[in-house]
Amino acid sequence: MPERLDWARVATTRGDIELSWSSRDALLEELRSSKAESSKIVAAFKGVGASRALELDPADEQEVVDAIDEWMRRVQADGLPAGIWVLRNGLIDDIADRVGRPDPGFFTG
């Protein structure tokens, strides 16, 4: 069996965002415990693995952003695992790029 890569990637209009496997796992745990109905997103992350970048639609991207925002409220931005804050902001940019809305703004914490 081939060795698992140590990175997961999420595709955005501005390029792929890489997460360490441990940050990916932490995000999946957060998504599982979030208020959102995120089982589809968790399954998508697991299905794509490390072989290619995960592509999410704008609604799923917003769900991930909302879950990260809720997580960040508990631990502050600097308490998030490496790469999660970058992913959040990249998804916000992607949503704005894809649906033509102005950037909804984000925390500077």
C-alpha positions in Angstrom: 0.0 0.0 0.0 1.5 3.4 -0.9 2.4 5.8 1.8 -0.1 8.5 2.6 0.9 12.0 1.6 1.2 14.4 4.5 -0.9 17.2 2.8 -4.5 17.7 1.8 -5.3 20.4 -0.8 -8.5 22.4 -1.3 -9.0 24.0 -4.7 -9.9 27.7 -5.0 -10.1 30.1 -7.9 -6.8 31.6 -6.7 -5.0 28.3 -6.4 -4.8 25.3 -4.1 -4.6 25.7 -0.3 -2.5 23.1 1.4 -3.3 21.7 4.9 -1.1 19.3 6.9 -2.8 16.0 7.4 -3.2 16.7 11.1 -4.8 20.1 10.4 -7.2 18.4 7.9 -8.1 15.8 10.6 -8.7 18.6 13.1 -11.0 20.4 10.6 -12.9 17.2 9.9 -13.5 16.7 13.6 -14.7 20.3 13.9 -17.0 19.8 10.9 -18.4 16.6 12.5 -19.2 18.5 15.7 -20.4 21.7 14.1 -24.0 22.8 14.0 -23.9 22.6 10.3 -25.0 19.5 8.3 -21.5 18.7 7.2 -21.4 15.0 6.6 -21.3 15.6 2.8 -18.2 17.8 3.2 -16.5 15.3 5.5 -17.2 12.6 3.0 -15.8 14.7 0.2 -12.6 15.4 2.1 -12.2 11.7 2.8 -13.0 10.7 -0.7 -10.5 12.9 -2.4 -7.7 11.9 0.1 -4.3 13.4 -0.8 -4.2 12.5 -4.5 -5.9 15.7 -5.8 -7.3 18.9 -4.5 -10.8 18.9 -3.1 -13.3 21.1 -5.0 -16.2 22.5 -3.0 -19.2 24.4 -4.3 -19.9 27.9 -2.8 -22.5 26.6 -0.4 -20.1 24.0 1.0 -17.3 26.6 1.1 -19.6 28.8 3.2 -20.4 25.9 5.5 -16.7 25.3 6.1 -16.1 29.0 6.7 -19.0 29.1 9.2 -17.6 26.1 11.1 -14.1 27.6 11.2 -15.6 30.9 12.4 -17.4 29.1 15.2 -14.2 27.2 16.1 -12.2 30.4 16.0 -14.6 32.1 18.5 -13.7 29.4 21.0 -9.9 29.3 20.5 -9.1 32.6 18.8 -7.4 32.6 15.4 -3.9 31.8 16.7 -5.4 28.7 18.5 -6.4 27.1 15.2 -4.2 24.4 13.7 -1.7 25.6 11.1 -3.3 26.5 7.8 -6.9 26.6 8.9 -7.1 30.4 9.1 -5.5 30.6 5.6 -8.1 28.1 4.3 -10.9 30.1 5.8 -9.7 33.4 4.2 -9.0 31.6 0.9 -12.5 30.2 0.9 -14.0 33.6 1.6 -12.0 35.0 -1.4 -13.2 32.0 -3.5 -16.8 32.6 -2.7 -16.5 36.3 -3.6 -14.7 35.4 -6.8 -17.2 32.7 -7.9 -20.5 34.3 -7.0 -19.5 37.9 -7.7 -20.3 39.3 -4.2 -18.1 41.7 -2.5 -15.8 40.2 0.2 -18.0 39.8 3.3 -15.1 40.8 5.5 -13.4 38.7 8.1 -11.9 38.8 11.5 -8.4 40.1 11.9 -7.7 38.1 15.1 
